[in-house]
Amino acid sequence: MNIYIGNLAYAVTSDDLQEAFGAFGEISRATVITDRETGRSKGFGFVEMPNDDEARKAIEEMNDQPLSGRNIRVNEAKPREDRPRRPRF
């Protein structure tokens, strides 16, 4: 299951997500989304967990809990919509 994590503090790293969500089970991948040009966090990320029951427990337990000083928003990620690429100038 792919889990969306929002309202992340900009200092949170992918390793921090791995550690926080690893308490609930196996993590396939943990990623903080960053701006392509600046490399700065965009304030959200994703965690993939192969076991859906563990993922649901993580969502339930972690939603609205503090991580690095901010209460995070955690829910099941929606499938990515296909959309045209924006032109880069």
Biopython code that builds the backbone (N, CA, C, O; Angstrom):
import numpy as np
from Bio.PDB.StructureBuilder import StructureBuilder

atoms = [
    (1, "MET", "N", (0.847, -1.176, 0.000)),
    (1, "MET", "CA", (0.000, 0.000, 0.000)),
    (1, "MET", "C", (0.895, 1.244, 0.000)),
    (1, "MET", "O", (1.918, 1.287, 0.684)),
    (2, "ASN", "N", (0.500, 2.232, -0.764)),
    (2, "ASN", "CA", (1.241, 3.479, -0.829)),
    (2, "ASN", "C", (0.559, 4.482, 0.106)),
    (2, "ASN", "O", (-0.647, 4.710, 0.007)),
    (3, "ILE", "N", (1.326, 5.069, 0.999)),
    (3, "ILE", "CA", (0.808, 5.981, 2.020)),
    (3, "ILE", "C", (1.323, 7.395, 1.742)),
    (3, "ILE", "O", (2.512, 7.599, 1.499)),
    (4, "TYR", "N", (0.408, 8.364, 1.783)),
    (4, "TYR", "CA", (0.754, 9.779, 1.621)),
    (4, "TYR", "C", (0.976, 10.384, 3.002)),
    (4, "TYR", "O", (0.192, 10.147, 3.921)),
    (5, "ILE", "N", (2.040, 11.162, 3.147)),
    (5, "ILE", "CA", (2.322, 11.866, 4.392)),
    (5, "ILE", "C", (2.465, 13.341, 4.057)),
    (5, "ILE", "O", (3.366, 13.724, 3.312)),
    (6, "GLY", "N", (1.589, 14.164, 4.599)),
    (6, "GLY", "CA", (1.612, 15.600, 4.342)),
    (6, "GLY", "C", (1.923, 16.385, 5.596)),
    (6, "GLY", "O", (1.977, 15.837, 6.697)),
    (7, "ASN", "N", (2.127, 17.685, 5.410)),
    (7, "ASN", "CA", (2.447, 18.631, 6.482)),
    (7, "ASN", "C", (3.774, 18.284, 7.162)),
    (7, "ASN", "O", (3.932, 18.464, 8.369)),
    (8, "LEU", "N", (4.719, 17.787, 6.371)),
    (8, "LEU", "CA", (6.032, 17.447, 6.918)),
    (8, "LEU", "C", (6.857, 18.705, 7.167)),
    (8, "LEU", "O", (6.806, 19.658, 6.390)),
    (9, "ALA", "N", (7.612, 18.694, 8.251)),
    (9, "ALA", "CA", (8.599, 19.747, 8.478)),
    (9, "ALA", "C", (9.646, 19.622, 7.366)),
    (9, "ALA", "O", (9.965, 18.516, 6.930)),
    (10, "TYR", "N", (10.175, 20.757, 6.914)),
    (10, "TYR", "CA", (11.130, 20.730, 5.804)),
    (10, "TYR", "C", (12.411, 19.976, 6.139)),
    (10, "TYR", "O", (13.135, 19.559, 5.234)),
    (11, "ALA", "N", (12.699, 19.796, 7.421)),
    (11, "ALA", "CA", (13.924, 19.097, 7.828)),
    (11, "ALA", "C", (13.769, 17.574, 7.796)),
    (11, "ALA", "O", (14.768, 16.860, 7.890)),
    (12, "VAL", "N", (12.547, 17.063, 7.666)),
    (12, "VAL", "CA", (12.318, 15.616, 7.665)),
    (12, "VAL", "C", (12.922, 14.990, 6.406)),
    (12, "VAL", "O", (12.742, 15.496, 5.299)),
    (13, "THR", "N", (13.634, 13.891, 6.596)),
    (13, "THR", "CA", (14.279, 13.191, 5.473)),
    (13, "THR", "C", (13.564, 11.868, 5.195)),
    (13, "THR", "O", (12.720, 11.429, 5.977)),
    (14, "SER", "N", (13.909, 11.252, 4.086)),
    (14, "SER", "CA", (13.373, 9.931, 3.760)),
    (14, "SER", "C", (13.741, 8.920, 4.839)),
    (14, "SER", "O", (12.945, 8.037, 5.159)),
    (15, "ASP", "N", (14.940, 9.042, 5.401)),
    (15, "ASP", "CA", (15.354, 8.145, 6.489)),
    (15, "ASP", "C", (14.470, 8.330, 7.724)),
    (15, "ASP", "O", (14.154, 7.362, 8.416)),
    (16, "ASP", "N", (14.073, 9.580, 7.995)),
    (16, "ASP", "CA", (13.177, 9.839, 9.132)),
    (16, "ASP", "C", (11.833, 9.141, 8.930)),
    (16, "ASP", "O", (11.282, 8.567, 9.869)),
    (17, "LEU", "N", (11.306, 9.192, 7.702)),
    (17, "LEU", "CA", (10.046, 8.505, 7.406)),
    (17, "LEU", "C", (10.208, 7.003, 7.562)),
    (17, "LEU", "O", (9.344, 6.334, 8.129)),
    (18, "GLN", "N", (11.313, 6.479, 7.060)),
    (18, "GLN", "CA", (11.601, 5.043, 7.159)),
    (18, "GLN", "C", (11.604, 4.614, 8.626)),
    (18, "GLN", "O", (11.037, 3.581, 8.984)),
    (19, "GLU", "N", (12.239, 5.409, 9.456)),
    (19, "GLU", "CA", (12.338, 5.072, 10.875)),
    (19, "GLU", "C", (10.981, 5.156, 11.569)),
    (19, "GLU", "O", (10.614, 4.260, 12.328)),
    (20, "ALA", "N", (10.231, 6.241, 11.307)),
    (20, "ALA", "CA", (8.942, 6.446, 11.971)),
    (20, "ALA", "C", (7.928, 5.363, 11.581)),
    (20, "ALA", "O", (7.234, 4.821, 12.441)),
    (21, "PHE", "N", (7.845, 5.055, 10.299)),
    (21, "PHE", "CA", (6.851, 4.093, 9.834)),
    (21, "PHE", "C", (7.338, 2.654, 9.954)),
    (21, "PHE", "O", (6.527, 1.729, 9.937)),
    (22, "GLY", "N", (8.639, 2.450, 10.075)),
    (22, "GLY", "CA", (9.202, 1.118, 10.247)),
    (22, "GLY", "C", (8.757, 0.457, 11.533)),
    (22, "GLY", "O", (8.825, -0.766, 11.655)),
    (23, "ALA", "N", (8.302, 1.244, 12.495)),
    (23, "ALA", "CA", (7.801, 0.694, 13.752)),
    (23, "ALA", "C", (6.533, -0.136, 13.534)),
    (23, "ALA", "O", (6.160, -0.928, 14.400)),
    (24, "PHE", "N", (5.867, 0.035, 12.387)),
    (24, "PHE", "CA", (4.613, -0.666, 12.115)),
    (24, "PHE", "C", (4.779, -1.870, 11.199)),
    (24, "PHE", "O", (3.846, -2.654, 11.027)),
    (25, "GLY", "N", (5.965, -2.022, 10.609)),
    (25, "GLY", "CA", (6.190, -3.168, 9.741)),
    (25, "GLY", "C", (7.224, -2.868, 8.668)),
    (25, "GLY", "O", (7.949, -1.875, 8.730)),
    (26, "GLU", "N", (7.269, -3.762, 7.675)),
    (26, "GLU", "CA", (8.255, -3.654, 6.599)),
    (26, "GLU", "C", (7.942, -2.459, 5.694)),
    (26, "GLU", "O", (6.789, -2.199, 5.351)),
    (27, "ILE", "N", (8.999, -1.744, 5.321)),
    (27, "ILE", "CA", (8.892, -0.593, 4.417)),
    (27, "ILE", "C", (9.597, -0.947, 3.114)),
    (27, "ILE", "O", (10.766, -1.333, 3.118)),
    (28, "SER", "N", (8.878, -0.814, 1.995)),
    (28, "SER", "CA", (9.510, -1.050, 0.689)),
    (28, "SER", "C", (10.296, 0.169, 0.248)),
    (28, "SER", "O", (11.395, 0.068, -0.297)),
    (29, "ARG", "N", (9.689, 1.340, 0.504)),
    (29, "ARG", "CA", (10.337, 2.589, 0.083)),
    (29, "ARG", "C", (9.751, 3.740, 0.888)),
    (29, "ARG", "O", (8.558, 3.754, 1.191)),
    (30, "ALA", "N", (10.594, 4.701, 1.229)),
    (30, "ALA", "CA", (10.173, 5.926, 1.911)),
    (30, "ALA", "C", (10.837, 7.092, 1.182)),
    (30, "ALA", "O", (12.055, 7.110, 1.007)),
    (31, "THR", "N", (10.036, 8.055, 0.760)),
    (31, "THR", "CA", (10.552, 9.149, -0.054)),
    (31, "THR", "C", (9.930, 10.475, 0.355)),
    (31, "THR", "O", (8.708, 10.595, 0.438)),
    (32, "VAL", "N", (10.770, 11.467, 0.611)),
    (32, "VAL", "CA", (10.310, 12.845, 0.774)),
    (32, "VAL", "C", (10.430, 13.501, -0.599)),
    (32, "VAL", "O", (11.481, 13.424, -1.236)),
    (33, "ILE", "N", (9.362, 14.142, -1.053)),
    (33, "ILE", "CA", (9.362, 14.768, -2.371)),
    (33, "ILE", "C", (10.064, 16.119, -2.279)),
    (33, "ILE", "O", (9.764, 16.937, -1.409)),
    (34, "THR", "N", (11.010, 16.334, -3.201)),
    (34, "THR", "CA", (11.787, 17.571, -3.185)),
    (34, "THR", "C", (11.617, 18.341, -4.497)),
    (34, "THR", "O", (11.288, 17.769, -5.536)),
    (35, "ASP", "N", (11.848, 19.636, -4.418)),
    (35, "ASP", "CA", (11.815, 20.487, -5.600)),
    (35, "ASP", "C", (13.006, 20.137, -6.483)),
    (35, "ASP", "O", (14.132, 20.007, -6.004)),
    (36, "ARG", "N", (12.745, 19.989, -7.767)),
    (36, "ARG", "CA", (13.808, 19.594, -8.699)),
    (36, "ARG", "C", (14.964, 20.584, -8.745)),
    (36, "ARG", "O", (16.130, 20.194, -8.810)),
    (37, "GLU", "N", (14.627, 21.855, -8.711)),
    (37, "GLU", "CA", (15.669, 22.875, -8.900)),
    (37, "GLU", "C", (16.412, 23.232, -7.627)),
    (37, "GLU", "O", (17.624, 23.442, -7.651)),
    (38, "THR", "N", (15.684, 23.302, -6.498)),
    (38, "THR", "CA", (16.340, 23.729, -5.261)),
    (38, "THR", "C", (16.760, 22.554, -4.374)),
    (38, "THR", "O", (17.639, 22.694, -3.524)),
    (39, "GLY", "N", (16.122, 21.392, -4.580)),
    (39, "GLY", "CA", (16.418, 20.243, -3.733)),
    (39, "GLY", "C", (15.745, 20.321, -2.375)),
    (39, "GLY", "O", (15.934, 19.434, -1.543)),
    (40, "ARG", "N", (14.955, 21.377, -2.133)),
    (40, "ARG", "CA", (14.278, 21.561, -0.854)),
    (40, "ARG", "C", (13.002, 20.716, -0.800)),
    (40, "ARG", "O", (12.325, 20.534, -1.812)),
    (41, "SER", "N", (12.690, 20.213, 0.368)),
    (41, "SER", "CA", (11.488, 19.414, 0.565)),
    (41, "SER", "C", (10.245, 20.217, 0.186)),
    (41, "SER", "O", (10.178, 21.424, 0.418)),
    (42, "LYS", "N", (9.273, 19.536, -0.395)),
    (42, "LYS", "CA", (7.995, 20.175, -0.713)),
    (42, "LYS", "C", (6.994, 20.001, 0.430)),
    (42, "LYS", "O", (5.856, 20.458, 0.326)),
    (43, "GLY", "N", (7.406, 19.344, 1.517)),
    (43, "GLY", "CA", (6.545, 19.214, 2.690)),
    (43, "GLY", "C", (5.625, 17.999, 2.658)),
    (43, "GLY", "O", (4.688, 17.908, 3.451)),
    (44, "PHE", "N", (5.889, 17.062, 1.742)),
    (44, "PHE", "CA", (5.122, 15.829, 1.734)),
    (44, "PHE", "C", (5.984, 14.689, 1.224)),
    (44, "PHE", "O", (7.050, 14.898, 0.644)),
    (45, "GLY", "N", (5.495, 13.478, 1.454)),
    (45, "GLY", "CA", (6.245, 12.314, 1.014)),
    (45, "GLY", "C", (5.358, 11.091, 0.948)),
    (45, "GLY", "O", (4.150, 11.167, 1.177)),
    (46, "PHE", "N", (5.976, 9.956, 0.631)),
    (46, "PHE", "CA", (5.255, 8.701, 0.490)),
    (46, "PHE", "C", (6.038, 7.578, 1.142)),
    (46, "PHE", "O", (7.269, 7.568, 1.138)),
    (47, "VAL", "N", (5.299, 6.637, 1.701)),
    (47, "VAL", "CA", (5.890, 5.423, 2.257)),
    (47, "VAL", "C", (5.130, 4.261, 1.634)),
    (47, "VAL", "O", (3.899, 4.256, 1.621)),
    (48, "GLU", "N", (5.856, 3.283, 1.122)),
    (48, "GLU", "CA", (5.233, 2.077, 0.574)),
    (48, "GLU", "C", (5.461, 0.925, 1.540)),
    (48, "GLU", "O", (6.586, 0.648, 1.957)),
    (49, "MET", "N", (4.349, 0.257, 1.888)),
    (49, "MET", "CA", (4.408, -0.904, 2.775)),
    (49, "MET", "C", (3.748, -2.083, 2.068)),
    (49, "MET", "O", (2.609, -1.964, 1.618)),
    (50, "PRO", "N", (4.441, -3.226, 1.959)),
    (50, "PRO", "CA", (3.874, -4.373, 1.242)),
    (50, "PRO", "C", (2.691, -5.029, 1.961)),
    (50, "PRO", "O", (1.851, -5.648, 1.309)),
    (51, "ASN", "N", (2.611, -4.908, 3.270)),
    (51, "ASN", "CA", (1.534, -5.531, 4.035)),
    (51, "ASN", "C", (0.440, -4.492, 4.297)),
    (51, "ASN", "O", (0.667, -3.525, 5.024)),
    (52, "ASP", "N", (-0.741, -4.686, 3.711)),
    (52, "ASP", "CA", (-1.834, -3.718, 3.834)),
    (52, "ASP", "C", (-2.319, -3.542, 5.267)),
    (52, "ASP", "O", (-2.683, -2.434, 5.660)),
    (53, "ASP", "N", (-2.331, -4.622, 6.058)),
    (53, "ASP", "CA", (-2.779, -4.509, 7.452)),
    (53, "ASP", "C", (-1.827, -3.631, 8.256)),
    (53, "ASP", "O", (-2.261, -2.795, 9.049)),
    (54, "GLU", "N", (-0.516, -3.828, 8.044)),
    (54, "GLU", "CA", (0.472, -2.984, 8.731)),
    (54, "GLU", "C", (0.348, -1.540, 8.268)),
    (54, "GLU", "O", (0.477, -0.613, 9.068)),
    (55, "ALA", "N", (0.097, -1.348, 6.978)),
    (55, "ALA", "CA", (-0.042, 0.005, 6.436)),
    (55, "ALA", "C", (-1.254, 0.711, 7.042)),
    (55, "ALA", "O", (-1.170, 1.881, 7.417)),
    (56, "ARG", "N", (-2.379, 0.003, 7.137)),
    (56, "ARG", "CA", (-3.585, 0.608, 7.730)),
    (56, "ARG", "C", (-3.343, 0.993, 9.190)),
    (56, "ARG", "O", (-3.790, 2.045, 9.647)),
    (57, "LYS", "N", (-2.636, 0.134, 9.908)),
    (57, "LYS", "CA", (-2.319, 0.429, 11.318)),
    (57, "LYS", "C", (-1.418, 1.670, 11.403)),
    (57, "LYS", "O", (-1.607, 2.520, 12.274)),
    (58, "ALA", "N", (-0.451, 1.767, 10.503)),
    (58, "ALA", "CA", (0.440, 2.934, 10.483)),
    (58, "ALA", "C", (-0.357, 4.212, 10.199)),
    (58, "ALA", "O", (-0.139, 5.239, 10.842)),
    (59, "ILE", "N", (-1.274, 4.145, 9.242)),
    (59, "ILE", "CA", (-2.101, 5.318, 8.918)),
    (59, "ILE", "C", (-2.913, 5.733, 10.137)),
    (59, "ILE", "O", (-2.959, 6.908, 10.501)),
    (60, "GLU", "N", (-3.551, 4.751, 10.758)),
    (60, "GLU", "CA", (-4.400, 5.016, 11.915)),
    (60, "GLU", "C", (-3.606, 5.631, 13.077)),
    (60, "GLU", "O", (-4.045, 6.591, 13.710)),
    (61, "GLU", "N", (-2.428, 5.055, 13.337)),
    (61, "GLU", "CA", (-1.628, 5.487, 14.487)),
    (61, "GLU", "C", (-0.848, 6.787, 14.245)),
    (61, "GLU", "O", (-0.635, 7.566, 15.174)),
    (62, "MET", "N", (-0.428, 7.015, 13.012)),
    (62, "MET", "CA", (0.445, 8.161, 12.727)),
    (62, "MET", "C", (-0.307, 9.432, 12.329)),
    (62, "MET", "O", (0.236, 10.528, 12.467)),
    (63, "ASN", "N", (-1.539, 9.310, 11.840)),
    (63, "ASN", "CA", (-2.269, 10.500, 11.404)),
    (63, "ASN", "C", (-2.441, 11.478, 12.555)),
    (63, "ASN", "O", (-2.849, 11.101, 13.653)),
    (64, "ASP", "N", (-2.127, 12.732, 12.289)),
    (64, "ASP", "CA", (-2.265, 13.847, 13.238)),
    (64, "ASP", "C", (-1.334, 13.719, 14.446)),
    (64, "ASP", "O", (-1.599, 14.289, 15.504)),
    (65, "GLN", "N", (-0.239, 12.962, 14.278)),
    (65, "GLN", "CA", (0.767, 12.844, 15.331)),
    (65, "GLN", "C", (1.983, 13.705, 14.983)),
    (65, "GLN", "O", (2.262, 13.939, 13.807)),
    (66, "PRO", "N", (2.704, 14.175, 16.000)),
    (66, "PRO", "CA", (3.874, 15.021, 15.719)),
    (66, "PRO", "C", (5.060, 14.235, 15.173)),
    (66, "PRO", "O", (5.372, 13.139, 15.638)),
    (67, "LEU", "N", (5.709, 14.824, 14.174)),
    (67, "LEU", "CA", (6.964, 14.307, 13.633)),
    (67, "LEU", "C", (7.838, 15.528, 13.371)),
    (67, "LEU", "O", (7.504, 16.367, 12.534)),
    (68, "SER", "N", (8.942, 15.626, 14.078)),
    (68, "SER", "CA", (9.848, 16.782, 13.986)),
    (68, "SER", "C", (9.111, 18.102, 14.214)),
    (68, "SER", "O", (9.352, 19.091, 13.523)),
    (69, "GLY", "N", (8.210, 18.095, 15.195)),
    (69, "GLY", "CA", (7.570, 19.333, 15.613)),
    (69, "GLY", "C", (6.294, 19.724, 14.880)),
    (69, "GLY", "O", (5.698, 20.753, 15.197)),
    (70, "ARG", "N", (5.863, 18.929, 13.907)),
    (70, "ARG", "CA", (4.617, 19.236, 13.181)),
    (70, "ARG", "C", (3.715, 18.012, 13.167)),
    (70, "ARG", "O", (4.186, 16.885, 13.006)),
    (71, "ASN", "N", (2.414, 18.239, 13.336)),
    (71, "ASN", "CA", (1.463, 17.135, 13.236)),
    (71, "ASN", "C", (1.277, 16.787, 11.768)),
    (71, "ASN", "O", (0.863, 17.622, 10.964)),
    (72, "ILE", "N", (1.585, 15.550, 11.434)),
    (72, "ILE", "CA", (1.536, 15.117, 10.032)),
    (72, "ILE", "C", (0.140, 14.607, 9.668)),
    (72, "ILE", "O", (-0.622, 14.171, 10.531)),
    (73, "ARG", "N", (-0.172, 14.670, 8.394)),
    (73, "ARG", "CA", (-1.414, 14.123, 7.842)),
    (73, "ARG", "C", (-1.035, 12.844, 7.098)),
    (73, "ARG", "O", (-0.158, 12.852, 6.234)),
    (74, "VAL", "N", (-1.703, 11.755, 7.442)),
    (74, "VAL", "CA", (-1.354, 10.461, 6.871)),
    (74, "VAL", "C", (-2.616, 9.787, 6.350)),
    (74, "VAL", "O", (-3.594, 9.645, 7.083)),
    (75, "ASN", "N", (-2.596, 9.366, 5.072)),
    (75, "ASN", "CA", (-3.702, 8.592, 4.516)),
    (75, "ASN", "C", (-3.221, 7.782, 3.328)),
    (75, "ASN", "O", (-2.095, 7.937, 2.857)),
    (76, "GLU", "N", (-4.102, 6.915, 2.856)),
    (76, "GLU", "CA", (-3.743, 6.102, 1.698)),
    (76, "GLU", "C", (-3.595, 7.029, 0.498)),
    (76, "GLU", "O", (-4.440, 7.892, 0.257)),
    (77, "ALA", "N", (-2.514, 6.839, -0.250)),
    (77, "ALA", "CA", (-2.249, 7.694, -1.410)),
    (77, "ALA", "C", (-3.244, 7.379, -2.521)),
    (77, "ALA", "O", (-3.590, 6.221, -2.759)),
    (78, "LYS", "N", (-3.692, 8.424, -3.186)),
    (78, "LYS", "CA", (-4.557, 8.246, -4.346)),
    (78, "LYS", "C", (-3.681, 7.931, -5.548)),
    (78, "LYS", "O", (-2.537, 8.383, -5.613)),
    (79, "PRO", "N", (-4.201, 7.162, -6.502)),
    (79, "PRO", "CA", (-3.394, 6.887, -7.697)),
    (79, "PRO", "C", (-3.033, 8.185, -8.413)),
    (79, "PRO", "O", (-3.827, 9.124, -8.471)),
    (80, "ARG", "N", (-1.854, 8.214, -8.941)),
    (80, "ARG", "CA", (-1.384, 9.408, -9.649)),
    (80, "ARG", "C", (-2.148, 9.574, -10.958)),
    (80, "ARG", "O", (-2.282, 8.631, -11.737)),
    (81, "GLU", "N", (-2.642, 10.774, -11.184)),
    (81, "GLU", "CA", (-3.369, 11.041, -12.425)),
    (81, "GLU", "C", (-2.379, 11.368, -13.528)),
    (81, "GLU", "O", (-1.383, 12.056, -13.308)),
    (82, "ASP", "N", (-2.673, 10.861, -14.718)),
    (82, "ASP", "CA", (-1.856, 11.240, -15.864)),
    (82, "ASP", "C", (-2.226, 12.664, -16.239)),
    (82, "ASP", "O", (-3.399, 12.989, -16.427)),
    (83, "ARG", "N", (-1.229, 13.489, -16.342)),
    (83, "ARG", "CA", (-1.481, 14.871, -16.734)),
    (83, "ARG", "C", (-0.345, 15.340, -17.619)),
    (83, "ARG", "O", (0.785, 14.868, -17.491)),
    (84, "PRO", "N", (-0.637, 16.261, -18.508)),
    (84, "PRO", "CA", (0.440, 16.717, -19.401)),
    (84, "PRO", "C", (1.536, 17.438, -18.626)),
    (84, "PRO", "O", (1.280, 18.104, -17.623)),
    (85, "ARG", "N", (2.721, 17.293, -19.103)),
    (85, "ARG", "CA", (3.880, 17.972, -18.485)),
    (85, "ARG", "C", (3.772, 19.466, -18.714)),
    (85, "ARG", "O", (3.404, 19.923, -19.796)),
    (86, "ARG", "N", (4.099, 20.216, -17.680)),
    (86, "ARG", "CA", (4.121, 21.661, -17.829)),
    (86, "ARG", "C", (5.418, 22.047, -18.524)),
    (86, "ARG", "O", (6.468, 21.458, -18.268)),
    (87, "PRO", "N", (5.341, 23.040, -19.406)),
    (87, "PRO", "CA", (6.586, 23.452, -20.073)),
    (87, "PRO", "C", (7.542, 24.090, -19.077)),
    (87, "PRO", "O", (7.125, 24.814, -18.172)),
    (88, "ARG", "N", (8.819, 23.815, -19.253)),
    (88, "ARG", "CA", (9.847, 24.424, -18.389)),
    (88, "ARG", "C", (10.481, 25.566, -19.147)),
    (88, "ARG", "O", (10.826, 25.436, -20.321)),
    (89, "PHE", "N", (10.628, 26.659, -18.481)),
    (89, "PHE", "CA", (11.202, 27.856, -19.134)),
    (89, "PHE", "C", (12.605, 28.101, -18.697)),
    (89, "PHE", "O", (13.233, 29.060, -19.146)),
]
sb = StructureBuilder()
sb.init_structure("model")
sb.init_model(0)
sb.init_chain("A")
sb.init_seg("    ")
for serial, (resi, resn, name, xyz) in enumerate(atoms, 1):
    if name == "N":
        sb.init_residue(resn, " ", resi, " ")
    sb.init_atom(name, np.array(xyz, "f"), 0.0, 1.0, " ", f" {name:<3s}", serial, name[0])
structure = sb.get_structure()
